[in-house]
Amino acid sequence: MTRALFRQALDDLATKGATVNLWLRDDDAVIPTPALATLLDLTEPQGVPLTLAVIPEETDHALAEHLARRDRVSVAVHGWSHRSYSQPPAKKQELGLDRPSEVVLVELAQGFDKLSALYGEQLLPMLVPPWNRIASQIVEQLAGLGFECLSVFGREKPAPLPLINTHVDVMDWRGTRGGRPSDELFGDLAAIINGGQRPAAIGILTHHLVHDAQAWAFLGELIAETSGHPACRWVSARDVIATT
């Protein structure tokens, strides 16, 4: 039912001559894996741009060489180690104030520099905080490290630098820890499209390393529903940055 509502929302936009933009961010890449191959096989044939949030500490030339000739894949900085320093019961956070901010900033600078050397122009000046959490005091210092935008999860809010967020997470982190039902996800997308303040681009968040059959199935369904639809455009994060 909600898949039909999503399709209707797109059809209504087409009738008005309007369009909606979608962008895809996938987190936690470090090395080439079969799961990454599955993700690329889903997105590349349909021309869907992909932003991979890469964890700098453990990555190396293997992933960079694997992605080098893929012109629709861009890379963002995913913290430094994806290690939490918060103390329970606080939620997991790498980029918080559990350590001196100077230490956090040095690691972020290392991450930016390492991925710049590995990826060159394929690297976006975008920080993707692990677990989508970052202290405001750290955000205030990001521009000085070379970052031009930040991507977390949820509606964009005023910030010291542009936010290019994701809005629909395919994973059920608090329940099955597998893919959420397709009807729920299509319903979320329909609600955003029909809402009063639609973001410049609706961000889809995936984590290829932990996808189950349902997560892969939904991503395939979404690409099939949207690719070629006159009211829908898959855009790159670079395109979104340029218009923000």
Steps between C-alpha positions, in 0.01 A plus 500: 500500500767752598705410193198608296487824701865563419437439132198730513705773668750485214223496240341806661832684478534406135152636429610833647825497307691474829782269606650356816869427550634190674857430610659186642748483788647170615707485818795304643699404190861395566596230248346339189251233606233285333237724665657808341499321166127436543441868573695609193319244284167646613586866449739522207285349221223751579737795524428560870778711657638359823679671788704261712584615852844343546660439841854641459699319769497148353440569131778488243577491129291188440168684527630809322619294204171308495304826473740700284326446166146533632405853406164490679656412836620770738656468843435681828697496825335272759667623818841343561461159669123453547581432865269623774648694793175576678424346837185286541214563522580781255451412133802402297702793371849546360484874439380614841663673795602186688853582387668840458364666186857553380549123482178453305594776256848358442349162412248659263780691330694173464195335350443781253865501394521121466189473285606803294826323418319176414208642301594843368205666328280200581498616863224736607573765766224335705513361852266216589517452879486138618155424642394840354605672823741789549545765769411854393840621623666267248269610219611859555861404418439289188545775242852558628583138412380534142151358540232685306193305612369254755265205454304344786151351525173691524363834397755771430540765770700824514871420532839670451539324164253347253316184602431240232316239699353158454132464585400136447705219657436157351617320817294411808773568755279481808312187402602223262824675400410398148329689222180683583185387316468654156152634572633702795784644294283592202258657746778712649601617153143583402457703819814702428400564140152610603626701797513877514879547516667244281882496520706593195576130464351212698787297639481120511730342760637149457768284668605238246703292747194407709226478238273201503278382215229752589737797494633400160150433371376844599794677342438312176129584515570867562741526209253319274216734602698821456744446214351651191202657679457856368448642849803342663872566465783315671766761564850486640597653832728728300197633313322564829805680642513723195142615552508539878 
